[in-house]
Amino acid sequence: MRNRIVNDGAATVFFLTTRRKHQGRVVSGYYHVGWYTEGTQGAVNRDYALAAATMRFIEPILASDLPEPLATICSAQFRTMKPIDVATTSELRKLCDNRPDRTADYLSEVARVETFARARSGYAYPSWGREFGFTWDDAAGYYQTDAELSKVPNSSKNRKWRCRECGYFIKSGALLKRCPLCKQMATLAPAEEDA
């Protein structure tokens, strides 16, 4: 998704999700992209890090309650992301900007979930091995370094990954940017053998 945003020059990312079973898809807010750089896996792996210049989260709006053609556009099935045109972007952003800002509530919910996870597992982000949430102080670690990078698949057939630095095996549905054990960046590769 980040690769497509960078290559298409997209400026706004809207968040659509299904709130509850049988309730349908909702629009819950947006990020306006202000900056990007190569991520830990580099451009060779189409990996980019994005930063929002502005963000706004709102009380979710059922896609079916949106005016047309927004209702049809936002209700259509898509996987992960769906590019939209400038007019649709403008209308969706205007709709979000005219609603009360709930960003502080969303951030409070993130903090609550981190606290819950830490109480259960000892980590705010267990699969990352992180005791606390992310801050701007962490950001530079997710940028591409001067290291020479090779092409790395972002999926593993058996959902297993091995760290090239410490040999740690992890099970994950997606390629993590950082090894949870040794904390090194861009070191995980698919592990085809059983771990």
N, C-alpha and C positions, 0 to 999 in steps of 0.2 A: 504494500500500500504506500509506504513512504517513497519508494522508488517511483511509483506512478505519479505521486504528488509533485515530486521534484521535476520529473521529465515533462509533465504536462504544464508545469508552472501554476498549479492550482494554489489559490490563496486561502480558501476557506474549507474547513473540514467540518461537516455536520455529523452529529451523533444521532443515529437511529437505532432503536433496539426494540425487542418485544418485552413489554413491561410484565405482563402476566399471561399465562396460557389462555387462549381464546379471547384475549382483549385486543390483540393486534399490535402493529408496530407504532412506536411513538417517536417524535422528534424531541430531543432533550437539551440541545444546545449546540455550540460550535466553538472551534478554535480558528483564529485568523493567523495563518502562518506568517511569521515575521523573519525567519532565518532558518537556514539548514547548513549542514556540513556532512562530510562522509562519516559513516558510523564505524564501529570497531572492525567490521568485516570489509570495509572499503567499497569503492564504486565497482570494483571487479565483481563483487557479490551483490551489487545493486542495493547496498546498505547505506542508509542515510539517517542522520539524527535531525529532528525538527524541533523548533521552539516556537511557541505561540506568542505573537505580539499582543493579542487580546484573546480573551475567552469569555464566554457567557453561557451559563447553564440556567435552565428555566424549569418550571413545573411542566412535566411531559405533556405533549399534545398528541392525541391520537391522530395518526396519519389520515385516517378516514374522515376526521373532522376538519381537515385543512381545506381551504378553497381550491377549486380546480384551476389549473392543472396540477397543483402541488399534491393534492390527495392521490391522484393516479401515479404520479412520479414517485412519491415516497412510499406508496403501498406495494409497488411492483417488487417481485422477488429479485434479489441479487445476493451475491456472496461476497463478503468482506467489504467491498467498496463499489460505488457506482458513480462515474463522472457525470456531472450535470452542467448545463449551459449557464452563461452569465446571467440571463434573465431569471432563471430559477434560483440561482445563488442569491441574487439581489432580493428577491421576494422572501426567501426563507430567512435570510439574515434580518430583513426588516421585521418579519413576524417575531423572531426571537428578541430583537432589540426593543420591541414594544411590549414585552412581557416583563414582569418583575424579575430581577436578577436573583437567582438562587445559587450562585457559584459558591458562596460561603457555606451553604448547607451541603453541597456536594463534597467540598473539601473536608467538612466535619465528618461526613460519612466515610470517606477514605481513611481518616485518622481512627475512626471507631473500628473499622475492619482490621486495620493494622494492629490495634491494641488487642482485639479479639484473637487474631492469629498468633500474636506474641504470647498471649496467655496460654494458648493451646499447644504451641510448638516451640516457643522460645524465640521465634523469628517473626518479624512483621511480614516478610516475604520468604516463606520457607524454601521454595525452589531456588531462590537466589542465595540463601544462607545470610539474609540481611536482618539484623536485629531492629533496625529503624527504617523509616521511609526515606525517600530520595529528596535531596536538596540541590540547589545550584552548585554547591561545592562538589557534588558527585558528577556533574555533567561532563567535565573534561575527560573523564575516564571512558566515556562512551563515544568519543570521537576517534577517527582513524589516526593511527600513529604513523611514524615514518617506516615502520616495519614493512617488509615486502610480504604482500598477502597473496595467497593462491585461491583459486575457486573452491568454495566449500558448499556442498548441498545444504539447503535450509530445512531438510526433512530427513528422517531416518526411518527405514522400512520397519524396524523393530522397536522404534521409539527409544533407542539406547544411544548414548553419546559417550565418548571417551576424551578426557582432557589430554592433549599432547604434552603438557608440562608435567603434570603430577600423576597421570594414569588413572585418575578417578573416573568411575563409571556412573552415569546418571540416567534415569529414565525420565523423558520429557517428550511431549507431543511436538515441541518446536525447538529449534536451535536457540539456546540461551547465549547471550553476549558474554557472559562471565562464568567461569567455573565456580560452583558453590563452595568447593573445598579450598583450592589454592588462591582463589580470587583473581586469577589472571584473565585478561580479556582476549577474546577471539582465539581461544585454544581448543574449543570443543569441535569434534568431528564425528560423523556417524560411526558407530561401533557395530560392525556386521557380525562379529562373533558374540556368543553369549557371555554376559557378564554376571 
